[in-house]
Amino acid sequence: MRGSRFISIIVFFVFVQIGFGQNNGAKLLVGKVQEQSTPVEGVNIINNATQAATISDFDGNFSIAVREGDVLVFSAVNLEPVKRRISAEDLTVSSLVVKMTAKEVELKEVVVNENANITAENLGIIPYGQKKYTPAERKVYTATSTSIDKLLNKISGRTAMLKKEVNVEKKEMLFRKLEYLFDENYYTDRLKIPVDDIKGFQLFCVDDTEFAVSLNTKNKTMSMFLITDLARKYLTILENEK
């Protein structure tokens, strides 16, 4: 007798839950979270209307109860948050694909010497305000510092060669800055540069005057704008070489 009464209570609660779900208009939404075309694991998904929450799995898949008009919020540490209002059409698809984009992380400048007060000027090695030269620039200055040296080096072509060294040195410095600015995935996924051509593309970029200025002034926004156009030009060059 007690057993049949217990079963009756369970059946009652099952019908109550079914009835509540029908009145509520809720439906289990199945979807997938992607960044570009890559599934993303560990994305937090919250239904703002009901506060129900879930997390995407290894393949980016998720499921959550929703109604038409509910707003789902997708968030992750390394991704820009996304809000998606559920439409009637969303409830009819077999799997809702939600696209997210990676956050742009501003790279911090690496400080080699934190004690900025210790300089060659403070130590009395060179006078205050004296122009500082790179190794290649010092060679040019030495080669052109006196009229006799200037004449002999101009005849021999050494001055032109040393000035070329200065340009090479400056490009090497720009190249090193560019190497730390973007990771490999940025070139392959965003700019569509083949992985084997990344180094060649970087050299192509530092040859561009505007792009060189953006690197020297640490204007990453401008660098990102210019590098997109440079990538299109470089891909055209690669296509023509085939």
N, C-alpha and C positions, 0 to 999 in steps of 0.2 A: 504493500500500500504506500509506504513512505517512498519506495523506489519510483513508483509511477507518478507520485506527486512531484518528485525532483525532476523527472523527465519533462513533465508538463511545464515547470517553471523555465527550464532551458528553452523549450520550444517557444514559449511566450516571449522571452528576450530576443530570440532570433527574429521573430516576426516584427518585434518593435524596432530592431536595428534596420531590417529591410525597409520597413515603412518609413523610418526616419531618412534613410538614404534616398528613397524615391521622392519624398517631400522636399528634401534638401536640393535635389537636382544635381548631386555630386556625381562625378565620374572619375575613374582612375585614368589619369593621363600618363602615357608612356612616351619618353623622349630620349634624346641624345644631345650631349653638350660637346661642341667642337671649337677648337681654335684653329683658324684656317680650315684644313681638312683633317686635323688630328684630334682624336677623341681626348677629352680632358677628364682625369680622375680627381676626385676630392672637391668638386664644386658644391658649395652650399646652396640649396634651393629652398626658399621659404614662401609659403602662400600667405600673402599679407592679410587676406580676409579671414583665414581660419588659424593662422600661425602654425599650420602643419609644416613639417620640415623633413628634408631628406638630403642625401649626398650622392653625387654621381659615382658610378663604380669604375673599374679599371678600363672598361671600354667606353666610358662616357655616358652610359645608360642610367636612367632614373625613372621612377614612377611616383606620382603624387595625386591625391584626390583634389579635384578642382570643380568649379562651376563656371559657366560662361560669365565673363566680366571680372573674375578673380585676377589679381596681379601677382605673378611669380617674380621673385627677386633672385637672381643668380649672382653669386659672389665668390671670389677666391683671391688669395693674397697677391698673386702675380697677374691677375686679369682685371680688366675694366668691368665694373658691375653692369648687369643688364636687367632691365625691368620688362616683363612681357605680360600684356593684358590678354587673357585667354578669350578667343573669339569662338563663335559657333563652328567655324571651319576647323579650328584647332582641335576641337573635340571629335572630329570625324576622321582625322588622319590616323594611320596605324602607328606612326612614330613622329613626334614633333622634334625637328632639328633646331637647336638654339646655337647661334654663332656668337663667340666671344672673342675679344681681341686682347693681346698682351699689353701690359702697362709699359709705357716708355719710362725707363729708369734713367735719371740724370746721373751720369758718372761723376764721382767726386774726384777732385784733383789730388793726385798723389804728391804729398809733401816729402821730399827727400831730406831736407834739413829744416827741422821745425824751429831752430834758433835762428831767426832771420836777422838778428842783430850782428851776428858774426859775419862780416864781409871783408873783402880785400881792402876796401876803403877804410873801414873802421880799424883794421889792423895796421894801416899805414903803408901797405904794400904798393897801392896806386893812389894818385891824388883823387879827391872827390870830383865827380862829374866827368871823369875821363871816359872816353868811349871804350866799350868792351868789345873785343873781337873774338870770334870763333877761331879754332886752329887754322881753317882754310882762309879766313879773312885776314889773319895775321900774316900768312904767307904773301897774300896780295899786297898788303901794306908794306911789308919789308921789300918786296920786289919793285915797288913804285915810290919808295920814300925819298930817294935822291935822284937828281937829274941823270947822273951817269948810269945808275942801276936801271932807271926807267927806260933809258934809251937802249941799253944792251938787252934788257929783257923783252922789250918790244920787238927788237930785231930778231931775237931768238924764238919769239912766240911763247915765251914762258908765262908772260902776264895773262895772255888769253887762256892758257891752260889752267893757271891758278884760279882765274875767275870762274872757269867751268867747274873747278872743284868746289867753289863756294856754292854754286847752284845745286850741285849734286848733294852737298852736305845739307842744304836747306830742305831739299826734297826728301832726304832720308829722315830728317826730323819730323816732317809732315807725315811721312809714311808710318812712323812709329806711333804718332798721335792717332792716326786713323785705325791702326790695328787694335787699339784699346777702346775705340768708340763704339763699334758694332760687333756683335758676335757672328759666328759663321751662319747660324740659322737666319739672321736678318738678310744676309746676301742671297741665300738659296731660296728661302720661302717668300720673302717680301719683294726682293729685287729680281728674282729668277736668274741669278748669275750661277752658272755651273760651278761646283765646288773646285774643280781644277783650274778655273779661270779667275778665282777671287783675287789672288795676288796681282795678276795682270790688270784687273779692274781697279784695284787700289792705286797702282802706279798711274793708271789712266786718270784717276780722280785728282791726285796731287798735282798733275800737270795743268789742271784747270785753275785759272787765277782766282775766280770768285770762290771756288770751293776751298782753295788754300787760305784765303782771307777768313772764311768761316771757321776753319780749324784753328788758325792762329788767335782768333778772338774768342774761341771756345763757345761759339754760337751753335749749339747742337740743333736747334730748330731749323736754322738756315742750312746747316749741313745735310739734314734729313730731306729738306725740300730740294736742294741742288742735286743730291746723290741719286734721287729718283729719275731725274731727267738724264743724268750722266749714264745711268744704267740702261736706259732705252737706247741711247746712242751707242753704247758699248755692245749691246746685244745685236744691233744692226751691223756693226763691224764684224762681229763673230759670224753672223749669218752670211755676210758677203764673202767671207774667207773660205766658206765651205765649197 
